[in-house]
């Protein structure tokens, strides 16, 4: 099945919130997943992989001084939001992030930083590099499920253009996983809601 990018964004937002993240972070995540899918990357699969990690045992960086590290594996969503908020730091030196879960999810936030700086940035993930200015992406390389070191620097060479998608075709298992998390945001039906029109209520039209 294929889905519009709007469907992807809405489902990603609800799923992230259903996994226990704040609505604000869920909104930022949804835009990030849409960006990945638009650039021919498996945003749905990356997000499903992160949300299905047991107990979401991933953390935010404890400090932005020196290398960014956490008490355990770093959450790419929380870390990515800090990256886009701290884009100005890249004008002075690279940002080095240690032990990042699902590092592909950092990429759209690096793209946002590039747009803020009005220059390309390079993301080096354990030696695998991609470059983006927020609009063009240099490659859609294979991404690991965990990265020991992610380094973001300014500069880099970009192609004239890169592939853009208007729909996403995720694996059914990944799409179903997001919908399971999204379902947690739905209020359970009550007798009152059924009587107000959420269902047939007590009427029988047959």
TORVO-166927 format. One line per 4 residues: number of its first residue (from 1); their letters; for each residue z, y, x of N, C-alpha, C. Coordinates in steps of 0.05 Angstrom, whole numbers, plus 5000, padded with zeros to 4 digits. Each point is the difference from the previous one (the first is absolute). Example, Ala and Ser with C-alpha at 12.3 -4.5 7.8 and 13.67 -1.06 7.14 Angstrom:
REM TORVO-166927
1	AS	5156:4886:5264:5000:5024:4982:5000:5024:5018  4986:5021:4993:5001:5024:5016:5014:5022:4985
***
This chain:
REM TORVO-166927
1	XXXX	5000:4976:5017:5000:5024:4983:5000:5025:5017  4987:5021:4991:5001:5026:5013:5014:5020:4982  5012:5019:5012:5016:5020:4986:4992:5028:5010  5001:5020:4982:4995:5027:5008:5023:5009:5018
5	XXXX	4994:5021:5016:5021:5010:5018:5022:5013:4983  4994:5010:4977:5021:5010:4982:5019:4978:4992  4989:4976:4993:5016:4977:4992:5018:4992:5024  4988:4999:5023:5015:4993:5024:5023:5019:5005
9	XXXX	4995:5026:4997:5021:5020:5005:5023:4997:4981  4993:4997:4974:5021:4998:4979:5017:4975:5005  4987:4977:5005:5014:4975:5004:5017:5001:5025  4990:5012:5022:5015:5002:5024:5025:5017:4996
13	XXXX	4997:5021:4986:5023:5018:4994:5022:4985:4985  4992:4986:4979:5020:4986:4984:5013:4977:5016  4983:4986:5015:5010:4977:5016:5020:5010:5021  4994:5022:5013:5019:5010:5021:5026:5008:4987
17	XXXX	4998:5014:4977:5025:5007:4986:5015:4975:4991  4985:4981:4990:5013:4975:4991:5014:4985:5022  4991:5004:5025:5013:4987:5023:5024:5015:5009  5006:5023:4987:5025:5014:5007:4997:5026:5015
21	XXXX	4976:5008:5006:4995:5025:5014:5002:5023:4979  5005:5025:5010:5001:5023:4982:4973:5006:4989  5000:5014:4977:4974:5008:4988:4984:5017:5019  5013:5018:5015:4985:5017:5019:4986:4984:5021
25	XXXX	5014:4980:5012:4988:4984:5020:4979:4982:4988  5004:4991:4975:4980:4984:4986:4974:5015:4996  5003:5026:4993:4976:5017:4997:4984:5003:5026  5015:5004:5022:4987:5003:5026:4987:4973:5008
29	XXXX	5013:4978:4994:4990:4974:5007:4974:4995:4984  5000:5006:4974:4977:4996:4984:4975:5014:5011  5004:5025:5008:4977:5014:5012:4991:4987:5026  5020:4990:5016:4993:4987:5025:4984:4974:4995
33	XXXX	5008:4985:4979:4985:4975:4994:4972:5006:4991  4998:5021:4984:4973:5008:4991:4983:5008:5023  5011:5015:5020:4985:5008:5023:4990:4975:5016  5018:4981:5003:4992:4976:5015:4977:4985:4986
37	XXXX	5003:4997:4974:4979:4986:4985:4974:5015:5001  5001:5026:4998:4976:5016:5001:4986:4998:5027  5015:4994:5021:4989:4996:5027:4996:4971:5007  4997:4983:4979:4993:4972:5004:5021:4984:5014
41	XXXX	5025:5007:4996:5022:4985:5011:5016:4988:4976  5014:4978:5005:5014:4985:4979:5027:5012:4994  5000:5024:4989:5025:5014:4993:5017:4984:4982  4989:4987:4980:5016:4984:4981:5014:4977:5014
45	XXXX	4985:4986:5017:5012:4978:5015:5022:5009:5019  4995:5023:5014:5021:5010:5018:5026:5007:4985  4997:5013:4977:5023:5008:4985:5014:4976:4988  4985:4981:4990:5012:4975:4989:5016:4986:5022
49	XXXX	4989:4999:5024:5014:4987:5022:5026:5013:5007  5000:5027:4999:5025:5014:5006:5021:4996:4978  4992:5004:4975:5019:4998:4978:5011:4972:4997  4986:4980:5008:5009:4973:4997:5018:4991:5022
53	XXXX	5005:5017:5021:5018:4993:5020:5028:4998:4988  5014:4979:5006:5026:4995:4988:5019:5023:5004  5011:5010:4978:5021:5022:5000:4990:5025:5013  4973:5003:5003:4989:5024:5012:5016:5008:5025
57	XXXX	5003:4981:5018:5016:5004:5024:4985:5016:5021  4994:5024:4991:4986:5020:5018:5013:5027:4996  4999:5016:5021:5017:5024:5001:4984:5025:5008  5013:5022:4997:4988:5026:5010:5009:5004:5028
61	XXXX	4985:5016:5016:5009:5007:5027:5027:5014:5000  5017:4993:5019:5026:5012:5002:4999:5028:5012  4979:5006:5015:4997:5027:5013:4970:5004:5006  4993:5026:5001:4972:5007:5007:4999:5010:5029
65	XXXX	5022:4997:5015:5001:5007:5028:4992:4975:5017  4980:5003:5017:4991:4978:5016:4984:4980:4982  5000:4975:5008:4987:4980:4983:5014:4997:4973  4985:4996:4979:5011:4995:4974:5008:4971:4997
69	XXXX	5026:4996:4996:5010:4972:4997:5019:5000:4976  5005:4975:4991:5019:4997:4978:5020:4978:5006  5016:4994:4981:5020:4979:5004:4987:4972:4998  4976:5000:4991:4984:4975:4998:4971:5008:4999
73	XXXX	4984:4984:4987:4972:5007:4997:4997:5025:4984  4982:5018:5008:4997:5025:4986:4982:4997:4976  5007:5013:4979:4984:5001:4976:4976:5018:5004  4975:4991:4997:4977:5017:5005:4997:5022:4980
77	XXXX	5012:4997:4976:4998:5021:4980:5019:5023:5006  5025:4994:5005:5019:5021:5008:4992:5013:5026  4991:4983:5019:4992:5010:5026:4975:5017:4998  4981:4991:4983:4975:5015:4996:5006:5028:4988
81	XXXX	5017:5001:4980:5007:5026:4988:5012:5019:5021  5017:4989:5018:5012:5016:5021:4978:5010:5019  4980:4982:5005:4978:5007:5018:4984:5024:4989  4993:4998:4974:4984:5022:4988:5017:5026:4999
85	XXXX	5026:4997:4996:5017:5024:5000:5004:5012:5028  4996:4983:5020:5005:5008:5028:4974:5003:5016  4978:5005:4986:4974:5001:5014:5000:5020:5023  5015:5022:4996:5001:5021:5021:5009:4989:5027
89	XXXX	5016:4978:5000:5010:4989:5025:4977:4989:5017  4978:4992:4988:4977:4989:5014:4986:5020:5018  5004:5026:4994:4988:5020:5017:5013:5002:5027  5024:4988:5002:5015:5002:5025:4999:4974:5016
93	XXXX	5001:4977:4986:5000:4974:5013:4994:4978:4980  4993:4977:5010:4996:4977:4981:5026:4993:4986  4996:4988:4977:5023:4988:4985:4998:4970:5004  5022:4988:5010:5001:4972:5005:5020:4987:4981
97	XXXX	4991:4980:4985:5017:4987:4980:5003:4971:5008  5024:4990:5000:5006:4973:5009:5006:4981:4977  4989:4976:5001:5007:4978:4982:4995:5008:4971  4974:5001:4992:4992:5010:4974:4989:4977:4983
101	XXXX	5011:4997:4976:4989:4980:4982:4974:5009:4987  4981:4983:4996:4974:5006:4987:4990:5027:5010  4993:5002:5025:4993:5026:5012:4975:5014:4988  4983:4984:4987:4976:5013:4987:5009:5021:4980
105	XXXX	5023:4997:4988:5010:5019:4980:5007:5027:5013  5002:5001:5026:5005:5026:5013:4974:5016:5002  4978:4986:5000:4974:5013:5005:4994:5023:4981  5003:4997:4973:4993:5023:4983:5018:5024:5004
109	XXXX	5024:4996:5009:5018:5022:5006:4992:5014:5026  4989:4984:5019:4989:5012:5024:4975:5017:4993  4985:4990:4980:4976:5015:4991:5009:5026:4988  5022:5000:4985:5010:5025:4988:5008:5019:5022
113	XXXX	5013:4990:5021:5008:5017:5023:4975:5012:5013  4978:4984:5002:4975:5010:5012:4989:5024:4984  5002:4997:4973:4990:5022:4983:5017:5025:5003  5026:4996:5004:5018:5023:5004:4994:5014:5026
117	XXXX	4994:4984:5021:4995:5011:5026:4971:5009:5004  4983:4992:4981:4971:5006:5001:4987:4989:5026  5009:4977:5008:4987:4986:5022:5006:4970:4998  4983:4983:5011:5003:4971:4998:5026:4991:5013
121	XXXX	5010:4977:4991:5022:4987:5014:4992:4971:5005  5012:4989:5021:4996:4972:5007:5026:4985:4995  4998:4977:4987:5023:4983:4996:4995:4974:5016  5018:4996:5020:4998:4976:5017:5022:4981:4991
125	XXXX	4992:4977:4990:5018:4980:4990:4999:4975:5018  5019:4999:5019:5001:4978:5019:4973:4996:5013  4986:5022:5007:4975:4998:5014:4975:5002:4983  5003:4996:4973:4978:5003:4981:4999:5029:4991
129	XXXX	4978:5014:5004:4999:5028:4994:4981:5007:4978  5007:5020:4984:4983:5012:4980:5003:5030:5001  4979:5014:4993:5000:5029:5000:4992:5010:4973  5013:5022:4991:4992:5012:4974:5006:5029:5000
133	XXXX	4984:5015:4985:5006:5028:4995:5010:5004:4971  5005:4978:4987:5008:5002:4972:4978:4993:4981  4975:5004:5009:4977:4995:4983:4984:4976:5011  4996:5000:5026:4984:4979:5013:5019:4982:5015
137	XXXX	4994:4974:5000:5017:4980:5014:4982:4986:5020  5009:4997:5024:4983:4988:5021:4995:4971:4997  5019:4985:4988:4996:4971:4997:5019:4990:4979  4995:4975:4991:5018:4986:4982:5009:4975:5014
141	XXXX	5013:5002:5022:5008:4977:5017:5021:4983:4986  5004:4976:5010:5020:4982:4990:5028:5012:5007  5018:4999:4981:5027:5011:5004:5021:4978:5000  5019:5002:5018:5022:4980:5001:5020:5005:4977
145	XXXX	5016:4980:4994:5021:5004:4980:5024:5014:5012  5002:5000:5026:5022:5014:5014:4990:5011:5026  5007:5025:5007:4992:5012:5025:5024:5006:5017  4999:4993:5025:5022:5008:5018:4999:5030:5006
149	XXXX	4976:5011:5004:4998:5028:5007:4976:5012:4986  5004:5022:4986:4979:5016:4989:5002:5028:5012  4978:5009:5012:5000:5027:5012:4978:5017:4988  5007:5024:4991:4981:5018:4988:4996:5024:5018
153	XXXX	4975:5006:5006:4993:5023:5017:4978:5016:4987  4997:5024:5009:4977:5017:4990:4976:4994:5017  4976:5006:4989:4975:4996:5014:4986:4975:4991  4981:4991:5016:4985:4976:4993:4972:5006:4991
157	XXXX	4983:4980:5001:4972:5003:4991:4996:4987:4974  4985:5013:4982:4994:4990:4974:4970:4995:4996  4993:4980:4984:4971:4997:4993:4992:5023:4981  4974:5002:4995:4990:5021:4982:5011:4996:4972
161	XXXX	5003:4976:4991:5010:4994:4974:5012:4972:5000  5014:4994:4978:5011:4973:4998:4998:4991:4970  5002:4974:4996:4996:4989:4974:5022:5010:4980  4992:5007:4976:5019:5008:4979:4995:4982:4976
165	XXXX	5022:4993:4987:4999:4983:4976:5010:5016:4976  4990:4993:4977:5010:5012:4975:5015:4979:4983  5000:4975:5009:5015:4979:4987:5013:4982:5021  5020:4985:4992:5013:4981:5018:4999:4972:4988
169	XXXX	4998:4980:5017:4998:4972:4991:5022:4984:5015  5025:5005:4993:5022:4985:5013:5001:4971:4993  5014:4984:5015:5005:4973:4993:5017:4999:4974  4994:4981:4983:5015:4998:4975:5030:4997:5005
173	XXXX	5008:4985:5020:5028:4996:5005:5014:5027:5008  4986:5017:5015:5012:5026:5007:5001:5018:4976  4980:5001:4984:5000:5017:4976:5022:4990:4981  5003:4974:4997:5021:4990:4982:5027:5007:5011
177	XXXX	5003:5000:5027:5026:5007:5012:5007:5029:4993  4981:5018:5003:5006:5028:4993:5007:5003:4971  4987:4985:4983:5006:5002:4971:5028:4988:4994  5008:4980:5015:5028:4990:4995:5020:5021:5007
181	XXXX	4996:5015:5022:5018:5021:5006:4998:5023:4980  4976:5007:4992:4995:5021:4981:5014:4994:4974  5001:4975:4992:5012:4992:4974:5030:5008:5000  5012:5002:5023:5029:5006:5001:5005:5029:4991
185	XXXX	4979:5017:4999:5004:5028:4991:4998:5003:4970  4992:4978:4987:4996:5002:4971:5027:4996:4985  5005:5016:4981:5025:4997:4984:4997:4976:4982  5021:4983:4998:4998:4977:4983:4999:5008:4970
189	XXXX	4986:4985:4985:4997:5005:4971:5027:4997:4987  5005:5018:4981:5025:4998:4983:4991:4999:4971  5019:4993:4983:4994:4998:4971:4991:5027:4990  5013:5022:5011:4993:5027:4991:4971:5007:5009
193	XXXX	4993:4993:5025:4973:5007:5009:4979:4984:4984  5006:4975:4993:4981:4985:4984:4996:5012:4973  5022:5009:4987:4998:5012:4974:4984:5027:5001  5001:5013:5023:4986:5026:5003:4971:4997:5007
197	XXXX	4991:4975:5003:4971:4996:5004:4992:4986:5025  5020:4992:5017:4993:4985:5024:4988:4973:4994  5006:4990:4975:4989:4975:4992:4997:5000:4970  4997:4977:4988:4996:4998:4971:5025:5007:4984
201	XXXX	5024:4998:5014:5024:5006:4986:5006:4979:4979  5010:5009:4977:5007:4982:4978:4978:4998:4980  4978:5015:5004:4979:4999:4980:4982:4976:5003  4988:4992:4978:4982:4977:5000:4975:5008:4985
205	XX	4979:5005:5015:4975:5010:4987:4981:4978:4992  5008:4975:5004:4982:4978:4992:5001:4995:4970
***
